[in-house]
Amino acid sequence: MSHLFEPARIGSMELRNRFVRSATWEAMATAEGAVTPRLIDTIAALAKGGVGLIISGHAYIRSEGQAGPLQMSASRDELIPGLRQMAAAAHDHGAKMVLQMAHAGYFAAHNLTGRPPFAVSAAVKLDDVPRRELTPADIQEVVHAFAAAAARAKTAGFDGVQIHSAHGYLFNQFLSPLFNRRTDAYGGSAANRVRVHLETIRAVRNAVGADYPVFIKLNGRDFIEGGLELEESVEAAAVMEQAGLDAVELSSGMTKFSRFGSARTHITNQKKEAYNQEEARVFKQRMKIPLILVGGIRSLAVAEGLVAEGVCDFISLSRPLIREPDLVNRWQSGDRRKAACTSDNLCFGPARSGEGLYCVTAAKKSRTAAKKG
Protein backbone atom coordinates (compact mmCIF):
# COMPACT_ATOMS: atom_id res chain seq x y z
CA MET A 1 0.00 0.00 0.00
CA SER A 2 1.14 3.56 -0.70
CA HIS A 3 2.71 5.36 2.26
CA LEU A 4 0.17 8.13 1.70
CA PHE A 5 -2.54 5.90 3.18
CA GLU A 6 -0.68 5.25 6.42
CA PRO A 7 -1.58 7.17 9.62
CA ALA A 8 0.29 10.42 10.26
CA ARG A 9 0.34 13.19 12.85
CA ILE A 10 0.16 16.98 12.89
CA GLY A 11 0.86 18.17 16.41
CA SER A 12 -1.55 16.34 18.72
CA MET A 13 -3.80 15.33 15.82
CA GLU A 14 -3.58 11.79 14.44
CA LEU A 15 -4.88 11.35 10.89
CA ARG A 16 -5.77 8.16 9.07
CA ASN A 17 -3.75 9.19 6.00
CA ARG A 18 -1.83 12.08 4.44
CA PHE A 19 -4.65 13.49 2.30
CA VAL A 20 -6.13 16.86 3.19
CA ARG A 21 -9.17 18.57 1.73
CA SER A 22 -8.11 22.18 1.19
CA ALA A 23 -10.54 24.97 2.05
CA THR A 24 -12.79 26.47 -0.56
CA TRP A 25 -15.92 28.59 -0.75
CA GLU A 26 -18.93 26.30 -0.94
CA ALA A 27 -21.59 29.09 -0.91
CA MET A 28 -23.90 26.74 0.97
CA ALA A 29 -24.35 28.62 4.26
CA THR A 30 -27.35 30.80 5.10
CA ALA A 31 -27.29 34.51 4.35
CA GLU A 32 -26.24 34.98 8.00
CA GLY A 33 -23.36 32.51 7.71
CA ALA A 34 -24.96 29.57 9.52
CA VAL A 35 -24.23 25.97 8.59
CA THR A 36 -26.96 24.27 6.52
CA PRO A 37 -27.91 20.59 6.02
CA ARG A 38 -26.44 20.77 2.51
CA LEU A 39 -23.11 21.91 3.90
CA ILE A 40 -23.16 19.13 6.50
CA ASP A 41 -23.90 16.58 3.75
CA THR A 42 -20.95 17.91 1.74
CA ILE A 43 -18.61 17.38 4.69
CA ALA A 44 -20.02 13.90 5.34
CA ALA A 45 -19.42 12.93 1.70
CA LEU A 46 -15.79 14.07 1.90
CA ALA A 47 -15.25 12.09 5.10
CA LYS A 48 -16.91 8.99 3.64
CA GLY A 49 -14.68 9.43 0.61
CA GLY A 50 -11.58 8.70 2.64
CA VAL A 51 -9.80 12.03 3.12
CA GLY A 52 -7.87 12.16 6.39
CA LEU A 53 -8.32 15.83 7.24
CA ILE A 54 -11.01 18.25 6.08
CA ILE A 55 -10.30 21.97 6.26
CA SER A 56 -13.60 23.82 6.25
CA GLY A 57 -14.57 26.44 3.73
CA HIS A 58 -13.29 29.89 4.71
CA ALA A 59 -15.31 31.20 7.65
CA TYR A 60 -15.34 34.95 8.24
CA ILE A 61 -14.52 35.96 11.79
CA ARG A 62 -16.06 39.46 11.66
CA SER A 63 -19.03 40.61 9.64
CA GLU A 64 -17.11 43.27 7.69
CA GLY A 65 -14.63 40.57 6.60
CA GLN A 66 -17.15 38.57 4.56
CA ALA A 67 -15.80 37.72 1.11
CA GLY A 68 -18.88 36.49 -0.73
CA PRO A 69 -22.53 35.43 -0.57
CA LEU A 70 -23.60 32.41 1.46
CA GLN A 71 -20.15 32.20 3.07
CA MET A 72 -19.89 30.38 6.38
CA SER A 73 -19.16 32.39 9.51
CA ALA A 74 -17.59 31.77 12.91
CA SER A 75 -18.20 35.30 14.15
CA ARG A 76 -20.95 34.69 16.73
CA ASP A 77 -21.66 32.20 19.49
CA GLU A 78 -25.11 31.37 18.09
CA LEU A 79 -23.38 29.73 15.12
CA ILE A 80 -21.74 27.09 17.34
CA PRO A 81 -24.55 24.46 17.13
CA GLY A 82 -24.30 24.33 13.32
CA LEU A 83 -20.52 24.22 13.46
CA ARG A 84 -20.79 21.36 15.94
CA GLN A 85 -22.95 19.38 13.51
CA MET A 86 -20.41 20.00 10.75
CA ALA A 87 -17.48 18.74 12.81
CA ALA A 88 -19.52 15.71 13.88
CA ALA A 89 -20.25 14.86 10.24
CA ALA A 90 -16.53 14.54 9.63
CA HIS A 91 -15.88 12.57 12.81
CA ASP A 92 -18.75 10.16 12.19
CA HIS A 93 -16.93 8.90 9.10
CA GLY A 94 -13.36 8.80 10.41
CA ALA A 95 -12.00 12.18 9.29
CA LYS A 96 -10.60 15.02 11.39
CA MET A 97 -11.69 18.60 10.74
CA VAL A 98 -10.08 22.02 11.03
CA LEU A 99 -11.92 25.35 10.79
CA GLN A 100 -10.37 27.88 8.41
CA MET A 101 -10.72 31.39 9.85
CA ALA A 102 -10.64 34.29 7.41
CA HIS A 103 -11.05 38.02 6.92
CA ALA A 104 -11.18 39.32 3.34
CA GLY A 105 -9.82 42.78 4.18
CA TYR A 106 -9.32 44.80 0.99
CA PHE A 107 -11.48 42.36 -1.01
CA ALA A 108 -14.44 42.13 1.38
CA ALA A 109 -17.87 42.22 -0.25
CA HIS A 110 -19.00 45.75 0.64
CA ASN A 111 -22.28 45.16 -1.20
CA LEU A 112 -23.07 42.43 1.35
CA THR A 113 -21.60 43.98 4.49
CA GLY A 114 -22.81 47.54 3.85
CA ARG A 115 -19.46 48.91 5.01
CA PRO A 116 -16.27 50.02 3.29
CA PRO A 117 -13.71 47.21 3.31
CA PHE A 118 -10.67 47.45 5.55
CA ALA A 119 -7.37 48.27 3.87
CA VAL A 120 -3.98 47.64 5.42
CA SER A 121 -2.94 50.89 3.71
CA ALA A 122 -5.37 53.45 2.34
CA ALA A 123 -2.80 54.50 -0.27
CA VAL A 124 -3.37 51.27 -2.23
CA LYS A 125 -5.83 51.87 -5.09
CA LEU A 126 -6.37 48.80 -7.29
CA ASP A 127 -10.00 49.67 -8.07
CA ASP A 128 -12.58 52.36 -7.32
CA VAL A 129 -14.11 50.90 -4.15
CA PRO A 130 -13.75 53.24 -1.13
CA ARG A 131 -11.85 51.63 1.75
CA ARG A 132 -10.89 52.49 5.33
CA GLU A 133 -7.37 52.01 6.62
CA LEU A 134 -7.10 49.83 9.69
CA THR A 135 -6.16 51.71 12.84
CA PRO A 136 -4.02 50.01 15.52
CA ALA A 137 -7.23 49.60 17.54
CA ASP A 138 -8.94 47.95 14.54
CA ILE A 139 -6.02 45.55 14.23
CA GLN A 140 -6.34 44.50 17.85
CA GLU A 141 -10.06 43.91 17.38
CA VAL A 142 -9.31 41.66 14.40
CA VAL A 143 -6.71 39.74 16.41
CA HIS A 144 -9.22 39.20 19.22
CA ALA A 145 -11.86 38.13 16.68
CA PHE A 146 -9.58 35.39 15.34
CA ALA A 147 -8.98 34.16 18.90
CA ALA A 148 -12.72 34.20 19.66
CA ALA A 149 -13.48 32.26 16.47
CA ALA A 150 -10.82 29.69 17.40
CA ALA A 151 -12.43 29.26 20.81
CA ARG A 152 -15.79 28.68 19.10
CA ALA A 153 -14.20 26.08 16.84
CA LYS A 154 -12.81 24.20 19.82
CA THR A 155 -16.17 24.39 21.63
CA ALA A 156 -17.87 23.05 18.49
CA GLY A 157 -15.56 20.01 18.39
CA PHE A 158 -13.21 20.95 15.57
CA ASP A 159 -9.81 19.30 15.83
CA GLY A 160 -7.88 22.49 15.06
CA VAL A 161 -7.98 25.85 13.28
CA GLN A 162 -6.28 27.40 10.27
CA ILE A 163 -5.55 31.11 9.83
CA HIS A 164 -6.07 32.19 6.20
CA SER A 165 -3.08 34.25 5.06
CA ALA A 166 -3.11 33.46 1.34
CA HIS A 167 -4.89 34.43 -1.89
CA GLY A 168 -5.14 38.14 -1.09
CA TYR A 169 -6.99 37.80 2.21
CA LEU A 170 -6.29 40.29 5.00
CA PHE A 171 -3.27 38.62 6.59
CA ASN A 172 -1.75 38.02 3.15
CA GLN A 173 -2.24 41.77 2.60
CA PHE A 174 -0.25 42.53 5.76
CA LEU A 175 2.67 40.42 4.49
CA SER A 176 2.55 41.81 0.95
CA PRO A 177 4.68 44.91 0.24
CA LEU A 178 2.11 45.85 -2.41
CA PHE A 179 -0.77 46.14 0.06
CA ASN A 180 1.17 47.06 3.20
CA ARG A 181 2.64 50.55 2.98
CA ARG A 182 2.15 51.39 6.63
CA THR A 183 4.74 53.41 8.54
CA ASP A 184 3.83 52.17 12.04
CA ALA A 185 4.79 48.95 13.86
CA TYR A 186 2.79 46.85 11.37
CA GLY A 187 4.48 48.06 8.19
CA GLY A 188 7.83 48.58 6.53
CA SER A 189 10.22 45.76 7.36
CA ALA A 190 9.35 42.10 6.93
CA ALA A 191 9.56 41.76 10.71
CA ASN A 192 6.88 44.42 11.11
CA ARG A 193 4.65 43.01 8.39
CA VAL A 194 4.47 39.65 10.16
CA ARG A 195 3.66 41.24 13.52
CA VAL A 196 -0.12 40.80 13.22
CA HIS A 197 0.39 37.10 12.49
CA LEU A 198 2.48 36.63 15.62
CA GLU A 199 -0.03 38.52 17.76
CA THR A 200 -2.86 36.42 16.33
CA ILE A 201 -1.07 33.10 16.82
CA ARG A 202 -0.39 34.01 20.46
CA ALA A 203 -3.97 35.16 21.00
CA VAL A 204 -5.34 31.98 19.44
CA ARG A 205 -2.99 29.90 21.58
CA ASN A 206 -4.23 31.66 24.70
CA ALA A 207 -7.81 30.90 23.62
CA VAL A 208 -7.41 27.21 22.74
CA GLY A 209 -4.42 25.98 24.75
CA ALA A 210 -0.96 24.69 23.97
CA ASP A 211 -1.95 21.30 22.52
CA TYR A 212 -4.68 22.39 20.12
CA PRO A 213 -3.48 22.30 16.49
CA VAL A 214 -3.09 25.74 14.87
CA PHE A 215 -2.23 25.95 11.15
CA ILE A 216 -1.72 28.79 8.72
CA LYS A 217 -2.27 28.96 4.96
CA LEU A 218 0.42 30.99 3.21
CA ASN A 219 1.32 32.12 -0.27
CA GLY A 220 4.81 31.17 -1.36
CA ARG A 221 4.43 33.94 -3.95
CA ASP A 222 1.60 36.36 -4.73
CA PHE A 223 2.41 36.47 -8.47
CA ILE A 224 1.55 40.16 -8.62
CA GLU A 225 3.98 42.99 -9.22
CA GLY A 226 5.20 44.32 -5.89
CA GLY A 227 3.60 41.46 -3.97
CA LEU A 228 4.97 38.86 -1.58
CA GLU A 229 7.94 36.90 -2.90
CA LEU A 230 9.38 33.57 -1.79
CA GLU A 231 12.28 34.78 0.35
CA GLU A 232 10.10 36.94 2.61
CA SER A 233 7.34 34.33 2.76
CA VAL A 234 9.80 31.70 3.99
CA GLU A 235 11.22 34.10 6.56
CA ALA A 236 7.72 34.87 7.82
CA ALA A 237 6.91 31.16 8.10
CA ALA A 238 10.06 30.52 10.12
CA VAL A 239 9.15 33.27 12.58
CA MET A 240 5.58 31.98 12.86
CA GLU A 241 6.83 28.46 13.49
CA GLN A 242 8.70 29.75 16.51
CA ALA A 243 5.51 31.44 17.73
CA GLY A 244 3.76 28.08 18.03
CA LEU A 245 2.33 26.97 14.69
CA ASP A 246 1.72 23.26 14.10
CA ALA A 247 1.64 23.24 10.27
CA VAL A 248 1.80 25.41 7.15
CA GLU A 249 -0.36 24.85 4.09
CA LEU A 250 1.48 26.33 1.11
CA SER A 251 -0.37 27.90 -1.82
CA SER A 252 0.14 30.86 -4.18
CA GLY A 253 -1.59 33.54 -6.22
CA MET A 254 -4.52 35.79 -5.47
CA THR A 255 -8.21 35.71 -6.24
CA LYS A 256 -7.92 39.05 -8.10
CA PHE A 257 -5.31 40.96 -10.09
CA SER A 258 -2.42 38.47 -9.92
CA ARG A 259 -0.78 36.77 -12.89
CA PHE A 260 -1.79 33.38 -11.50
CA GLY A 261 -5.00 32.95 -9.56
CA SER A 262 -5.15 30.67 -6.57
CA ALA A 263 -6.55 27.88 -8.79
CA ARG A 264 -4.75 27.50 -12.13
CA THR A 265 -6.31 26.00 -15.22
CA HIS A 266 -4.98 23.73 -18.01
CA ILE A 267 -3.32 21.14 -15.77
CA THR A 268 -3.12 18.66 -18.63
CA ASN A 269 -0.13 16.49 -17.67
CA GLN A 270 2.01 15.53 -14.69
CA LYS A 271 4.63 18.18 -15.47
CA LYS A 272 1.99 20.86 -14.86
CA GLU A 273 0.87 19.35 -11.58
CA ALA A 274 1.99 20.49 -8.12
CA TYR A 275 2.76 23.98 -9.39
CA ASN A 276 3.85 25.15 -5.92
CA GLN A 277 6.42 22.42 -5.41
CA GLU A 278 9.54 24.50 -6.05
CA GLU A 279 8.48 26.92 -3.34
CA ALA A 280 7.70 23.93 -1.10
CA ARG A 281 11.27 22.65 -1.43
CA VAL A 282 12.56 25.94 -0.09
CA PHE A 283 10.04 25.94 2.77
CA LYS A 284 11.03 22.41 3.79
CA GLN A 285 14.66 23.46 4.10
CA ARG A 286 13.71 26.03 6.74
CA MET A 287 10.84 24.40 8.60
CA LYS A 288 10.55 21.55 11.08
CA ILE A 289 6.76 21.54 11.35
CA PRO A 290 4.72 19.64 8.73
CA LEU A 291 4.18 21.22 5.32
CA ILE A 292 0.86 20.68 3.54
CA LEU A 293 1.07 21.31 -0.21
CA VAL A 294 -1.87 22.37 -2.38
CA GLY A 295 -2.02 23.37 -6.03
CA GLY A 296 -2.77 21.26 -9.08
CA ILE A 297 -2.03 17.78 -7.71
CA ARG A 298 -4.04 15.36 -9.84
CA SER A 299 -2.10 12.06 -9.96
CA LEU A 300 -1.41 9.59 -7.18
CA ALA A 301 2.09 9.02 -8.54
CA VAL A 302 2.86 12.74 -8.30
CA ALA A 303 1.49 12.87 -4.77
CA GLU A 304 3.56 9.86 -3.73
CA GLY A 305 6.71 11.38 -5.20
CA LEU A 306 6.22 14.70 -3.42
CA VAL A 307 6.08 13.04 0.00
CA ALA A 308 8.74 10.42 -0.74
CA GLU A 309 11.18 13.11 -1.90
CA GLY A 310 10.54 15.26 1.17
CA VAL A 311 8.96 18.11 -0.80
CA CYS A 312 5.99 18.12 1.59
CA ASP A 313 4.44 16.01 4.31
CA PHE A 314 0.75 16.10 3.36
CA ILE A 315 -1.15 16.33 0.07
CA SER A 316 -3.93 18.91 -0.11
CA LEU A 317 -6.69 18.76 -2.73
CA SER A 318 -9.66 21.01 -3.40
CA ARG A 319 -11.09 21.00 -6.94
CA PRO A 320 -10.51 17.23 -7.45
CA LEU A 321 -12.67 16.55 -4.40
CA ILE A 322 -15.45 18.75 -5.74
CA ARG A 323 -15.62 16.42 -8.74
CA GLU A 324 -14.87 13.22 -6.81
CA PRO A 325 -15.41 13.39 -3.04
CA ASP A 326 -14.49 9.67 -2.95
CA LEU A 327 -11.19 10.13 -4.82
CA VAL A 328 -9.02 9.02 -1.89
CA ASN A 329 -11.00 5.80 -1.49
CA ARG A 330 -10.74 5.19 -5.24
CA TRP A 331 -6.98 5.52 -5.16
CA GLN A 332 -6.70 3.37 -2.06
CA SER A 333 -8.78 0.63 -3.72
CA GLY A 334 -6.11 0.30 -6.41
CA ASP A 335 -7.71 2.45 -9.12
CA ARG A 336 -4.78 4.81 -9.73
CA ARG A 337 -6.28 6.81 -12.60
CA LYS A 338 -5.68 10.53 -12.22
CA ALA A 339 -8.38 12.71 -10.73
CA ALA A 340 -11.25 13.37 -13.11
CA CYS A 341 -11.07 17.13 -12.40
CA THR A 342 -10.28 19.04 -15.61
CA SER A 343 -9.19 22.21 -13.77
CA ASP A 344 -11.57 24.37 -15.81
CA ASN A 345 -12.71 26.41 -12.77
CA LEU A 346 -16.33 26.27 -13.93
CA CYS A 347 -17.19 25.13 -10.40
CA PHE A 348 -16.84 28.72 -9.15
CA GLY A 349 -19.77 29.86 -11.30
CA PRO A 350 -22.52 28.20 -9.26
CA ALA A 351 -20.96 29.50 -6.05
CA ARG A 352 -21.01 33.08 -7.32
CA SER A 353 -24.61 32.74 -8.51
CA GLY A 354 -25.85 31.38 -5.19
CA GLU A 355 -26.47 27.79 -6.34
CA GLY A 356 -23.67 26.38 -4.21
CA LEU A 357 -20.42 24.77 -5.31
CA TYR A 358 -20.54 21.73 -7.59
CA CYS A 359 -18.66 20.33 -10.59
CA VAL A 360 -20.32 21.86 -13.64
CA THR A 361 -18.42 19.61 -16.04
CA ALA A 362 -19.60 16.45 -14.28
CA ALA A 363 -23.17 17.74 -14.16
CA LYS A 364 -23.14 18.44 -17.91
CA LYS A 365 -21.73 14.98 -18.59
CA SER A 366 -24.45 13.40 -16.45
CA ARG A 367 -27.21 15.33 -18.21
CA THR A 368 -25.85 14.36 -21.63
CA ALA A 369 -25.71 10.70 -20.65
CA ALA A 370 -29.27 10.86 -19.31
CA LYS A 371 -30.54 12.31 -22.60
CA LYS A 372 -28.80 9.56 -24.55
CA GLY A 373 -30.28 6.94 -22.23
KEMITOR-859090 format. One record per residue (C-alpha): z, x, y. Coordinates in steps of 0.001 Angstrom, whole numbers, plus 500000, padded with zeros to 6 digits. Layout:
BEGIN
ZXY/...
***
This chain:
BEGIN
500000500000500000/499301501137503560/502256502710505360/501701500165508132/503178497459505902/506419499323505250/509616498423507167/510260500288510418/512854500340513192/512895500161516978/516411500855518170/518722498455516343/515822496197515327/514444496424511792/510891495122511345/509070494229508156/505998496246509187/504439498172512080/502301495346513489/503187493873516860/501725490828518568/501193491889522180/502054489463524967/499438487210526473/499253484079528589/499056481072526298/499091478412529086/500967476099526737/504263475647528617/505095472653530795/504350472708534510/507998473756534982/507713476638532510/509520475043529574/508590475771525965/506521473042524269/506020472090520593/502511473556520772/503904476894521905/506498476844519126/503754476103516584/501745479053517908/504693481394517380/505336479980513905/501699480581512931/501904484208514066/505099484747512088/503642483091508994/500608485323509429/502644488420508696/503120490205512031/506393492132512165/507239491679515835/506078488991518250/506261489702521972/506252486402523825/503735485435526438/504707486710529886/507647484689531205/508238484661534947/511793485480535963/511658483939539458/509643480973540607/507685482892543270/506602485366540573/504560482851538570/501106484201537722/499265481117536491/499425477473535430/501463476403532405/503066479845532201/506376480108530381/509510480835532390/512910482408531775/514148481798535305/516727479049534685/519490478337532199/518092474892531370/515125476617529727/517336478257527088/517125475451524458/513323475695524325/513460479478524224/515940479211521357/513508477047519382/510754479587520000/512806482520518735/513885480478515707/510241479747514860/509630483475514542/512806484118512575/512195481251510156/509104483066508900/510410486636508802/509287487999512182/511386489398515021/510740488308518596/511033489921522021/510791488081525354/508410489628527883/509852489281531392/507411489364534287/506918488955538022/503343488819539324/504176490178542777/500990490682544795/498994488521542362/501378485562542126/499751482125542220/500644481002545751/498801477721545164/501349476932542431/504493478403543984/503855477188547540/505011480537548913/503289483725550020/503309486288547213/505548489327547450/503867492631548272/505422496016547639/503710497061550893/502336494630553453/499730497204554495/497771496631551267/494909494168551867/492710493626548805/491934489998549667/492678487424552363/495851485888550898/498869486252553237/501748488149551631/505326489109552488/506618492633552006/509690492901549825/512841493843551707/515518495978550006/517535492770549596/514542491062547954/514226493977545547/517846493660544495/517378489937543909/514396490688541658/516415493292539743/519215490776539204/516682488135538130/515342490416535394/518901491019534163/519662487283534197/516473486525532258/517398489184529689/520815487570529257/519095484211528679/516839485799526076/519817487192524202/521632483833524386/518486482127523048/518394484437520014/515565486785520949/515829490192519301/515055492120522494/513284492023525849/510272493722527396/509830494448531114/506203493927532193/505064496923534252/501343496890533462/498109495106534432/498908494862538141/502211493015537799/505002493706540292/506585496726538624/503152498250538024/502599497762541768/505756499751542526/504490502668540417/500954502550541810/500239504678544911/497593502105545852/500060499226546136/503200501174547063/502985502637550553/506631502153551391/508543504744553410/512039503831552171/513857504788548952/511369502789546848/508189504485548064/506529507825548582/507357510223545760/506928509353542104/510714509559541760/511114506880544418/508389504648543011/510158504473539645/513518503660541242/513224499882540797/512486500385537098/515618502479536628/517756499968538518/516332497140536420/516822498934533103/520458499608534006/520998496026535162/519437494665531978/521583497007529897/524696495765531660/523617492190530904/522735492589527214/524751495575525983/523965499037524691/522523498053521299/520119495315522390/516487496518522300/514868496914525736/511148497766525951/508716498280528790/504963497726528962/503215500423530995/499733501325532117/498637504806531171/496050504433533935/495274501599536356/491534502414536469/491383501547540163/490785503985542992/494115505198544316/496028503603541457/498420504971538858/497100507944536896/498214509376533571/500354512275534782/502607510105536941/502763507345534328/503987509800531697/506557511216534095/507821507720534868/508099506906531162/510117510065530522/512581509149533270/512864505583531981/513486506829528461/516509508704529751/517726505506531438/518027503762528076/514685502328526968/514103501719523259/510272501643523238/507154501799525411/504088499642524850/501110501479526329/498180499633527900/495819500142530863/493780498409533537/494526495475535791/493757491786535714/491897492081539048/489914494692540964/490081497579538468/487112499222536775/488497498213533382/490439495005532954/493427494848530671/491208493446527880/487868495248527497/484777493688525995/481985495020523729/484228496682521141/481366496878518662/482326499869516493/485308502009515531/484528504631518183/485142501990520859/488424500869519348/491877501988520493/490610502757523975/494076503849525155/494585506422522420/493946509544524495/496661508481526917/498898507699523934/498566511265522651/499909512560525943/502769510045525943/503786511030522409/504095514663523455/506742513713526030/508603510837524395/511077510550521550/511351506763521536/508725504716519638/505323504177521220/503536500863520676/499786501068521311/497616498128522375/493966497979523371/490924497229521261/492290497968517777/490158495956515362/490036497903512059/492820498590509592/491457502090509018/491695502864512742/495231501486512865/496271503562509857/494799506706511382/496582506222514696/499997506082513042/499260508743510418/498104511180513115/501165510538515256/499199508959518112/501585505993518117/504313504439516008/503361500748516096/500072498854516330/499891496073518907/497273493310518760/496604490342521014/493065488913520995/492553489494517234/495601487330516547/494265484548518753/491262484380516415/493188485129513222/496959484593513387/497053485512509670/495184488812510132/498107490981509015/498508489000505803/494760489261505190/494839493016505524/497939493299503374/496284491219500633/493589493887500296/490882492285502451/490274495221504807/487398493720506805/487781494323510529/489273491624512706/486892488747513374/487598488929517129/484390489720519036/486230490810522210/484195488426524369/487230487291526408/486073483674526273/489605482809525134/490850483163528719/488695480231529863/490741477476528201/493954479040529503/492675478994533078/491485475392532743/494812474151531381/493665473533527792/495793476332526377/494692479577524771/492410479460521734/489408481343520327/486357479684521865/483965481581519607/485724480401516446/485840476830517738/482093476860518440/481414478269514982/483546475553513400/481787472792515329/478367474146514359/479353474293510698/480691470725510863/477397469456512307/475447471205509562/477774469721506943/
***
